[in-house]
Amino acid sequence: MKKTFVSLLTVVVLWHTLIFFNLIDSAFFPPPILVIKNLIALFFEDNLLSQLLYSLKRLLIASLIAVPLAILIALLTTHDKKIDDSLNPIIAFTFPLPKVAIYPLLLLIFGIADWSKITLISIGIFYIIYINFRIAIRRLLDSQACEITKIYKLSRIDYFWNFIIKGCQVELLTGFKLGFNYGLTLVVVSETSTSNNGLGYFIWKSWDQFKIINVYSGIFMLSIIGFIFYYIFENLIERTRHKFF
Amino acid sequence: MKLGSQLNIQDLSYSFGQTMILDQLNLNVKEGSIHSLIGTTGVGKSLLLRLVSGLTQMQAGVINADTENLSFVFQNNSFFSWLTIEKNLDLTSNQKTNEMHELIRRFKLDEYLQLYPKFLSGGTVQKFNLLRAFIGKPKLILMDEPYSHLDIIQREDLYRFTLELWNEYKPTIFFVTHDIDEALYLSNHISFLSKKSKKVAGELKVKDDLPNAVLDSLVEHRAREDYLKQFKFIHNWLTMDIN
């Protein structure tokens, strides 16, 4: 944590130094201190908090759809060859598609309201968690631990919870870490068009009104959220790894 | 009291592609006995255990075994590394938690229960592996070289531990090893799996039962050596045959 702040502080100092020596234009690159001040003002006095909550709500609903679905489908494809044969080619075919490319299609299907955005975010999160979890389950099924489940005839609940979920917890947490951060990217992308709320909308509107400092404040807000997600999951992963691996 | 079940194998064959590993193998393991299978590496000893346990699907032949009532001791640590030893044992004890805790208390293993497997020595992990195999009194226990990666002191300790557990209710133990001394010392019967013929090429009865005197003498290395000297000729014969 200490090292993280030192590296962030280095960037801030460097930024200010460049402005001080007129090497960059402060109109386009406002000093970070001003950006933070502006962010605090926007957060408490303007409606940045509510914009943030709109974005987080979309991310939360999308996650609630994507995570169980990814876990369920990974379980099915790794345990049933027929399901794997029929679903995996579809997943392999659609996975490389840039998710943003299908957004117009989703707008056609779900309209410009929230569901098109939530579906886009869900799809992005789904693939990342699904792929991570699938690899983890396959590794587990090839291990001797799996033979123990057969010899001692574990109940379905124990098999699912104590063998699969707990046995794959590092990969699942990695999936969450990557998935939620990618989800956040898709939240912003989906909000830049066809939205009148959310952080993406805020950043785009600020750009439209040429309020550069607000653009930076919005981006900074996003970075903070991304950093929190990353830090929480990174910590959980490290703790889990050191505990028993 | 013998609670073990018989294991009978008839005309068992298994091949990997064109390579025949087991060719019409026949074997009979008496109930309540400790039966060792000796053979060199790659001869198909572990495969045979996997076929008996159902972990590997049979290709040809018949195996008569109570597969619903068996347990398996693997060569390596087979505990879930993400669960404590207690949770691991709870999962596989099939509700026999009282029996499990009684065994743990008797062998003074309580102090390790809350630890994750990675914090235990190889010998202690294998002790728990063996203990787990006896919980619930399975009639047939399969062991795949359970002592092979341990040093001699840990092995001696685990031989005693195994025999004490076996002596409780005398289940049938079928274990594979490449250590002839180990097989001679622990078993009532020994079968030799030949690499050339890919079947059981020799079988011998070592002793009818394990007398208490043997159990007692297990702690003393000298007594063990004396005991093994009786079978020196078998040792020589088997060594010659394996080579």
Boltz contact constraints between the chains, C-beta under 6 A:
constraints:
  - contact:
      token1: [A, 144]
      token2: [B, 74]
      max_distance: 6.0
  - contact:
      token1: [A, 144]
      token2: [B, 78]
      max_distance: 6.0
  - contact:
      token1: [A, 145]
      token2: [B, 80]
      max_distance: 6.0
  - contact:
      token1: [A, 147]
      token2: [B, 55]
      max_distance: 6.0
  - contact:
      token1: [A, 148]
      token2: [B, 78]
      max_distance: 6.0
  - contact:
      token1: [A, 151]
      token2: [B, 72]
      max_distance: 6.0
  - contact:
      token1: [A, 152]
      token2: [B, 92]
      max_distance: 6.0
  - contact:
      token1: [A, 158]
      token2: [B, 91]
      max_distance: 6.0
  - contact:
      token1: [A, 162]
      token2: [B, 91]
      max_distance: 6.0
  - contact:
      token1: [A, 166]
      token2: [B, 82]
      max_distance: 6.0
  - contact:
      token1: [A, 167]
      token2: [B, 82]
      max_distance: 6.0
  - contact:
      token1: [A, 244]
      token2: [B, 81]
      max_distance: 6.0
  - contact:
      token1: [A, 244]
      token2: [B, 82]
      max_distance: 6.0
  - contact:
      token1: [A, 244]
      token2: [B, 116]
      max_distance: 6.0
